[in-house]
Every structure is written in C-alpha cells, then in structure tokens.
Amino acid sequence: MDVLVIGAGIAGIASALGLADAGLKVYLVEKEAAVGGYAASLCCKATDVCSGCSVCVVPEKIKQAVTHPQISLLTNSTVQRVGGEVGNFCVEITQKPQYIDTERCVACGLCAEVCPAEPKAVYLSSAEAIPFSYVLDERLCLRFKGESCKLCGESCSTKAIDFERKPRGQELNVGAIILATGFDIFDAREKGSLGYGRYPNVLTGLDLERMFNHEGYLKLSTNGKEPKNIAFIQCVGSRDEGHGYCSQVCCKYAMRLAHLIKYQSPDTQVTIFYIDLQTAGKGFAQFYQEYRESIRFIRGVPVEVSPASSDDLEVRFEDISQGRVCREIFDLVVLSVGISPRKDSWDLARILGINLADHGFFDTKEILNSNGTNVEGVFLAGTCQGPKDIPDSIAHGMAAASKAMQALTVRGR
Ligand SMILES: Cc1cc2nc3c(=O)[nH]c(=O)nc-3n(C[C@H](O)[C@H](O)[C@H](O)COP(=O)(O)OP(=O)(O)OC[C@H]3O[C@@H](n4cnc5c(N)ncnc54)[C@H](O)[C@@H]3O)c2cc1C
C-alpha cells in the first residue's frame, strides 16, 4: 500500500525515507519548487569543534530522498481534496506549471541576467535548492502580465523554458497520510518597536543563518563592514501574549551563532538579551558554561530599537537584575524569531478533517501518541505538531512512518 507524505522538509523527508526503506511506495508532495524546508537554508555553526547544531545531516538526507527509487517527489504541488479512509484514501493533487524543466536547467543563470522584471521573475529559490534549478515566478513575470517578453526563453541554451505549461491534476490512492507541513517563521514586523523592516541593521536569526550559509561571514548592509557590537534579542514571537509557548530552538541557535561570531572575530562584542534560557539537550548545558566566558548575557527585555546614527542603533531595555531601564548602542541587532504555526494550516485541517490545537499547530489524539490525529490513518511529523529542532523533527518523522506502517499492517494492507 502506498503512503502520502505532505511536506518535504526534514521531518517529511525522514518519514518518506523510513517508509521507502521498508519497501513502501511513497508520494512526497512539496508546495515549493525545492525540498528541505527551513533546515536546508541554515548554516553549520561549527568553530574548530562541532557545536552539535545538526544542520550537517540535512543535505545527505535530502539527497537520499530525491534519489530513492521508492519515493516519487512532486514539487510545486498541493493537496486539494481527500476522500476515503485509512487503507484507502483518495487524494487529489494539483501541480503548478513548472515553466523551467528541472531536468534540462543547468542553473547557468543567463535567464536571470536577461530578465527585465524588477524584482527578477526567474531565480534560484535558494543557493542550496534541490532540485538545483531556476524557477519562473508567474506573479513577477512580465509575460504573465500581458507583455510579449520571452528573453529568458531565448537566452536558454538547453531550451528548458516553456511558457505553455499548464497546471496538472492527478489522483492518488494511498493507505495512510503523513502531514509534515512545518512552521512559519514569526513575522518580526509585528513587533514594530524592534525596527525590523525599517532599519537595515536589524535582522532576524534566519537572515543571519542565511548570510553565514551564503557568505560564510557577517557584514553590515549599510557600509559593508563587519559588525563590531551585536545584540541578540531572544523570544521575539515566543513566550508572549499571542505565543505563550517556547519555540525550543532560538536560545540554542542564537548562542551557537554568537559563539561562531566570537570565534571568527574575537574583538566583536556580543550581547544576548533573554527572559529565560533554554539550555536543555544533550551536552548543551556544558556549551552554555563555555559560551558565558565570551558572550555577555543580560536578563532583560528590550522594548525599543531606534536609530542612533546612520549605522548605529540604540536598544532601550529593562535590565531585570538591576531593576532599571537602560540604553546601549549596537551596530547590529538580531531578533531571535521563533516557530509559529503555518498560517495556511487551517486549509489542510479542513481538507483532512483534523483538529488544530490551541496555538494553531495540528492537534494530536493523545499526549502519548504525538503522531496520531483524530482521523485514523492520518499522522503528524515534525514542527507542524509543535516546535522542534532538527534531531527531534527527524525522530518525530521516523516515528510517524512506523505509526503509518503499523496502521496499514493492522488492516492487513
Ligand atoms: C532561525 C532558525 C534557526 C534554526 N537553527 C536550527 C539549528 O541550528 N539546529 C536545529 O536543530 N534546528 C534549528 N532550527 C529548527 C529547524 O529549522 C526545524 O527543526 C526544522 O526546519 C523542522 O522541519 P520540518 O520539516 O518540521 O518543517 P519545515 O522546515 O517548515 O518544512 C516543511 C515543508 O513542508 C512544506 N509545506 C508546507 N505546507 C505545505 C502544503 N500544504 N503542501 C505541501 N508542502 C507543504 C514547506 O514548503 C516545507 O518544505 C532553526 C529554526 C529557525 C527558525
């Protein structure tokens, strides 16, 4: 019996590999043009020693999944309708037109060079995109706005671009469904007083991850120089009124990034503003003791970030240990944004008939079975069920695969 996995982030990939290695046929459906989810865009945070961030396990898992003979990968695809029951679900999938053939594209970038749209309508979705192919975004493409432009098609030496492609629909019959649709990063613009989107030297943790991943080092966008005095602000979008839960990953990624910055540039000052530090996890408490020697930790809540000069920013915060409001100048402020439920979770909850929990993550049937849902044969994997780091998402994805296999075995399928 075949199994459908919705979402090809690291959790969905772990589920798909678990099932495929056991001999089942898997349909792995991914909404975006590339697979891997957020984990594929994070940076390795090792210095001269491994910091245990687990990002290095991701590329190998992706490679295994996209080359596995038992896994059919459908990118640019979404589930429109689900009928039937465990052992016999009928699923309707729509695949958006892929105007650039991933098999033919050699990622030379000529199409992007000649594209006159602003922003460019053809791009690589990320430097690590798998499949490693350019995508054409019809929302930005002048041709789809009624103009006769076909410059990208004319520039393509492998004839990979075809504007005539249409959306494709298909029906799948599967015995079980694993939902692994992941999370949305908290939109830092919602905390307007912290200046994200207004001041170029206010970044999110994800921006920093991507900068390290692409460039290997940090630079300020305002003057191209290396930052010398950096503030990390923790719990942006976690543990507040609207998000009364801990995102689990932010303290660790912030401390690891801070440590990496100090390793690369020992003269740079790094301060972490926090409410409570989450140091659980094998060996991490020991790392924390080590990090405390080079990183300044302030227990306090920054309330406002404002410009102090063309490059510098003033952070106003309440220092809880001293019980007073203070101001300090930094040249880079990093907002450690947390893990939020996806805004479109409700659509899939409706299509599948499954419940959402209080915060908007998908709900589990019982606390002890954190994969099962209220619909028999539909299981959860990874952060769509709640915040998790990469190792926990992989473990949860593999557990979902075993639960799906058990459900099919019980029914003799
Ligand atoms: C800034 C930041 C830094 C982090 N650093 C670390 C770190 O150093 N170490 C660590 O262990 N963890 C880290 N994490 C956590 C890590 O990113 C997550 O554990 C991991 O990405 C979770 O994987 P996932 O598959 O559950 O979700 P996702 O990565 O969100 O993947 C979900 C996939 O499902 C797809 N999808 C969504 N909806 C649909 C749909 N309707 N149909 C089809 N496909 C769909 C998405 O496009 C995506 O590809 C970090 C997180 C953040 C935000």
The ligand as a MOL file (V3000), in Angstrom:
LIG
                    3D

  0  0  0     0  0            999 V3000
M  V30 BEGIN CTAB
M  V30 COUNTS 53 58 0 0 0
M  V30 BEGIN ATOM
M  V30 1 C 16.2550 30.8340 12.5790 0
M  V30 2 C 16.2020 29.3610 12.8550 0
M  V30 3 C 17.3740 28.6740 13.1090 0
M  V30 4 C 17.3390 27.3170 13.4100 0
M  V30 5 N 18.5140 26.6730 13.6780 0
M  V30 6 C 18.4850 25.3570 13.9980 0
M  V30 7 C 19.6980 24.6710 14.3090 0
M  V30 8 O 20.7970 25.2260 14.2770 0
M  V30 9 N 19.6140 23.3540 14.6470 0
M  V30 10 C 18.4130 22.6770 14.7010 0
M  V30 11 O 18.4000 21.5000 15.0360 0
M  V30 12 N 17.2550 23.3170 14.3730 0
M  V30 13 C 17.2580 24.6300 14.0250 0
M  V30 14 N 16.0850 25.2460 13.6920 0
M  V30 15 C 14.8380 24.4590 13.6300 0
M  V30 16 C 14.6580 23.7610 12.2630 0
M  V30 17 O 14.5400 24.7460 11.2670 0
M  V30 18 C 13.4160 22.8830 12.3110 0
M  V30 19 O 13.6020 21.8920 13.3170 0
M  V30 20 C 13.1370 22.1350 11.0090 0
M  V30 21 O 13.1750 23.0060 9.9100 0
M  V30 22 C 11.7480 21.4950 11.0880 0
M  V30 23 O 11.4960 20.7700 9.9160 0
M  V30 24 P 10.0100 20.4850 9.4150 0
M  V30 25 O 10.1500 19.5200 8.3080 0
M  V30 26 O 9.1510 20.1220 10.5670 0
M  V30 27 O 9.4450 21.8920 8.8900 0
M  V30 28 P 9.8560 22.8530 7.6740 0
M  V30 29 O 11.3170 23.0920 7.6590 0
M  V30 30 O 8.9590 24.0550 7.8250 0
M  V30 31 O 9.4250 22.0470 6.3650 0
M  V30 32 C 8.0620 21.9000 5.9980 0
M  V30 33 C 7.9430 21.6800 4.4950 0
M  V30 34 O 6.5680 21.4860 4.1550 0
M  V30 35 C 6.2400 22.2640 3.0100 0
M  V30 36 N 4.7940 22.5750 3.0270 0
M  V30 37 C 4.1310 23.4250 3.8420 0
M  V30 38 N 2.7970 23.4050 3.5760 0
M  V30 39 C 2.6310 22.5200 2.5770 0
M  V30 40 C 1.4810 22.0440 1.8720 0
M  V30 41 N 0.2450 22.4800 2.1520 0
M  V30 42 N 1.6550 21.1350 0.8890 0
M  V30 43 C 2.8950 20.6700 0.5790 0
M  V30 44 N 4.0190 21.0770 1.2280 0
M  V30 45 C 3.8900 21.9760 2.2100 0
M  V30 46 C 7.1210 23.5020 3.1640 0
M  V30 47 O 7.2700 24.1800 1.9250 0
M  V30 48 C 8.4300 22.8870 3.6890 0
M  V30 49 O 9.2550 22.4430 2.6290 0
M  V30 50 C 16.0950 26.6160 13.4110 0
M  V30 51 C 14.9110 27.3070 13.1440 0
M  V30 52 C 14.9590 28.6610 12.8800 0
M  V30 53 C 13.6660 29.3900 12.6170 0
M  V30 END ATOM
M  V30 BEGIN BOND
M  V30 1 1 1 2
M  V30 2 1 2 3
M  V30 3 2 2 52
M  V30 4 2 3 4
M  V30 5 1 4 5
M  V30 6 1 4 50
M  V30 7 2 5 6
M  V30 8 1 6 7
M  V30 9 1 6 13
M  V30 10 2 7 8
M  V30 11 1 7 9
M  V30 12 1 9 10
M  V30 13 2 10 11
M  V30 14 1 10 12
M  V30 15 2 12 13
M  V30 16 1 13 14
M  V30 17 1 14 15
M  V30 18 1 14 50
M  V30 19 1 15 16
M  V30 20 1 16 17
M  V30 21 1 16 18
M  V30 22 1 18 19
M  V30 23 1 18 20
M  V30 24 1 20 21
M  V30 25 1 20 22
M  V30 26 1 22 23
M  V30 27 1 23 24
M  V30 28 2 24 25
M  V30 29 1 24 26
M  V30 30 1 24 27
M  V30 31 1 27 28
M  V30 32 2 28 29
M  V30 33 1 28 30
M  V30 34 1 28 31
M  V30 35 1 31 32
M  V30 36 1 32 33
M  V30 37 1 33 34
M  V30 38 1 33 48
M  V30 39 1 34 35
M  V30 40 1 35 36
M  V30 41 1 35 46
M  V30 42 1 36 37
M  V30 43 1 36 45
M  V30 44 2 37 38
M  V30 45 1 38 39
M  V30 46 1 39 40
M  V30 47 2 39 45
M  V30 48 1 40 41
M  V30 49 2 40 42
M  V30 50 1 42 43
M  V30 51 2 43 44
M  V30 52 1 44 45
M  V30 53 1 46 47
M  V30 54 1 46 48
M  V30 55 1 48 49
M  V30 56 2 50 51
M  V30 57 1 51 52
M  V30 58 1 52 53
M  V30 END BOND
M  V30 END CTAB
M  END
